Amino acid sequence: MKKKYKLSVLALISISLLGVGVSGCSNNSEVAQYGNNKKITQQDFYNELKQNPASKTVLANMLIYDALKEAYGNKVNQAEINKTYDAYKNQYGVQFNAFLENNNYTRKSFKQLIEINYLSKAALKAQMKPTQAQLKAEWKNYQPKITVQHILTTKAETANEVVSKLDAGASFDSLANEYSVDNTTSTKGGKLAPFNMTDKKYDTAFKKAAYKLKDGEYTSQPVQVTTGYEIIKMIKHPAKGSFSANKKALTQELYDKWANNSTIMQNVISQVLKDQKVEIKDKDLKSALDQYKGKTNSANKITK
């Protein structure tokens, strides 16, 4: 049922060019030798490298990372970055190296991608502050986070069997351990971390079914999702409460939405690059940051 994690703020590609660097290459040190005294110098390699369209993407990512790191490096928690990285490792298990290879990542560049997301969100929070009107608008559709248990099966017949056993009084925890194919939660009674309707890790069908439940209730029919069939039990379904009591949660929801808005994030990154006085000297690579030109830090206007 759980979807794969998504890193949605920026896309950082990882190719071997990152190990070369675009500065400090302009000399005649040999990169390779062939034939009768033939050689490729770092300058030759650099000139050829610049002609590859990917080189501009690599340069842009390097500059964005360095600018963000310089401006907001003290605003992110390395422990949180490591925790997110470890969550990916646990999710993919023995397939983690294959996941990295298939997506052209190294372990270092993938962790850097995670760090860029945290740095970008820090920049977003520094540049944009939700207005009272925006929070009030968010409140209209706000629903508090709920906590549930779930049992994921691959077949409808199995899911129906689980429901029948629940109806007969069987323990949800024991059935989760026996039947659920979600190995990350099956030994914990199928318990998931609190989530709400904006959480992208879960199918819409799953979230809608969950929100209909009261504390202690479970779905009387299996819920079909992209990865199989779910049985869901509600642990805690809080009341909506008051606007003032939920202001912090509303603020975070707005930041989460803005972080997934490419136009807003381009404005945020553009302002960081401007503040850090980033300038590309090489005329062949000068257009690497063109998509950020003309952007401002007035991203609040976009959200109104």
SVG drawing of the C-alpha trace seen along z (x, -y; Angstrom):
<svg xmlns="http://www.w3.org/2000/svg" viewBox="-18 -40 73 57">
<polyline fill="none" stroke="black" stroke-width="0.4" points="0.0,0.0 2.8,-2.4 4.1,-4.2 7.7,-4.9 9.2,-7.9 9.4,-11.0 11.9,-13.8 9.8,-16.5 11.5,-19.8 14.4,-19.5 15.8,-16.9 19.5,-16.2 21.0,-14.0 24.0,-11.9 26.5,-11.0 30.2,-10.5 30.7,-14.1 30.2,-15.2 33.5,-13.7 35.3,-15.7 34.1,-19.2 33.8,-22.1 36.3,-24.3 40.0,-23.5 40.0,-21.4 41.6,-23.9 45.1,-22.5 47.1,-20.0 47.3,-17.2 46.6,-13.8 43.2,-12.1 44.1,-9.2 46.7,-8.0 46.3,-5.9 48.1,-4.9 51.6,-6.2 52.1,-9.0 48.5,-10.2 46.8,-11.7 43.6,-13.4 44.3,-16.3 42.0,-17.6 41.4,-20.7 40.5,-18.4 38.1,-16.5 36.6,-19.7 36.0,-21.2 34.3,-18.0 32.4,-17.8 30.9,-21.2 29.3,-20.2 27.2,-17.5 23.7,-18.9 24.0,-17.1 26.9,-19.3 24.7,-22.3 22.3,-20.3 25.3,-19.1 26.7,-22.6 23.3,-24.0 22.9,-21.4 26.3,-22.0 25.7,-25.7 22.3,-25.3 23.6,-22.9 26.5,-25.1 24.4,-28.2 21.8,-26.5 24.4,-25.0 26.1,-28.3 22.8,-30.1 20.9,-27.5 23.4,-24.8 23.0,-25.7 19.2,-25.4 19.0,-21.6 19.6,-18.7 22.1,-16.1 20.4,-13.5 17.1,-14.0 18.9,-13.7 20.5,-10.4 17.1,-9.2 15.5,-9.8 18.4,-8.1 18.1,-5.1 14.4,-5.0 15.1,-4.5 17.7,-1.8 15.1,0.0 12.4,-0.4 14.5,1.1 16.4,3.6 18.8,5.7 17.6,3.9 18.9,0.5 22.1,0.6 20.0,1.6 17.7,-1.4 20.7,-3.7 22.2,-2.3 18.9,-2.3 18.5,-6.0 22.1,-7.0 22.8,-7.8 25.8,-7.1 25.3,-6.8 26.9,-10.2 24.9,-12.0 21.6,-10.4 22.2,-11.6 23.1,-15.0 19.7,-15.0 18.0,-14.4 20.0,-17.3 19.0,-19.6 15.4,-18.9 15.9,-19.8 17.9,-22.9 15.3,-24.0 12.5,-23.7 14.6,-25.8 14.9,-28.5 11.2,-28.3 10.4,-28.9 12.9,-31.8 11.4,-33.5 7.7,-32.9 5.4,-33.3 1.7,-32.2 -0.8,-35.0 -3.9,-34.8 -6.0,-34.7 -4.0,-31.8 -4.3,-29.9 -8.1,-30.5 -8.5,-29.2 -6.5,-26.1 -8.7,-25.6 -11.8,-25.1 -10.6,-21.8 -8.4,-20.9 -8.6,-17.4 -6.3,-16.4 -3.9,-13.6 -5.2,-10.1 -3.4,-7.0 -4.4,-3.6 -3.4,0.0 -3.5,1.8 -3.1,5.3 -2.0,5.4 -2.7,8.5 -2.1,9.2 -5.4,11.1 -9.0,10.1 -9.7,13.6 -7.0,13.3 -8.3,9.9 -11.8,11.2 -10.5,14.1 -8.8,11.5 -12.1,9.6 -13.9,12.8 -11.4,13.6 -11.7,10.1 -15.5,10.4 -15.0,13.7 -12.9,11.8 -9.3,12.4 -6.7,9.9 -5.8,7.3 -2.1,7.3 -1.8,11.1 -3.5,11.1 -1.2,8.3 1.8,10.4 0.4,13.4 -1.1,11.9 0.3,8.5 2.8,8.3 4.0,4.8 7.1,6.0 7.8,2.6 4.7,2.7 3.5,6.3 5.4,7.1 4.1,3.9 0.4,4.7 0.3,2.9 0.5,-0.5 1.3,-3.5 2.7,-6.9 0.0,-9.6 -1.1,-11.0 -3.7,-13.2 -5.4,-13.5 -2.5,-15.5 0.0,-12.7 1.3,-11.5 2.7,-8.2 -0.8,-6.7 -3.4,-5.9 -6.4,-8.2 -8.7,-5.2 -6.9,-4.2 -7.1,-7.6 -10.8,-8.1 -11.6,-4.7 -9.6,-5.4 -11.1,-8.8 -14.6,-7.3 -13.7,-5.2 -14.3,-6.0 -11.9,-4.9 -11.8,-1.1 -13.6,-0.5 -12.2,1.4 -13.2,1.6 -15.9,4.2 -14.8,4.7 -11.3,4.8 -10.1,1.6 -8.5,2.0 -5.3,0.0 -2.5,0.0 -0.5,2.6 -3.3,5.0 -6.1,5.1 -6.2,3.3 -8.0,3.8 -7.8,0.7 -8.5,0.2 -8.7,-3.2 -6.6,-3.8 -7.1,-7.5 -9.4,-9.9 -9.2,-13.3 -11.9,-15.9 -11.1,-18.9 -10.8,-21.2 -10.4,-25.0 -8.5,-27.1 -6.2,-28.5 -5.3,-25.1 -4.4,-23.8 -2.5,-26.9 0.9,-25.2 -0.4,-22.1 -2.1,-24.4 1.2,-26.3 3.1,-23.1 0.5,-21.9 0.9,-25.1 4.6,-24.8 4.2,-21.2 2.0,-22.3 4.4,-25.1 7.3,-22.8 5.6,-20.7 4.8,-23.7 7.6,-24.0 6.9,-27.7 7.2,-28.7 10.4,-26.7 12.0,-28.2 11.3,-31.6 12.8,-30.4 16.0,-29.0 16.3,-32.0 16.4,-34.3 19.0,-32.1 21.2,-32.3 20.8,-36.0 21.5,-36.5 24.7,-34.4 25.8,-36.3 26.1,-33.2 27.6,-34.0 28.7,-31.6 31.9,-32.8 32.2,-30.2 30.3,-31.5 29.5,-28.0 27.8,-27.1 26.3,-30.5 22.7,-29.4 22.8,-26.6 20.7,-28.7 18.4,-30.4 15.3,-28.8 15.9,-30.8 16.4,-34.2 13.8,-36.9 12.4,-35.1 11.9,-37.0 11.1,-36.2 7.5,-37.4 6.3,-33.8 3.5,-34.7 1.7,-36.3 1.5,-33.0 -0.3,-31.4 -3.0,-34.1"/>
</svg>
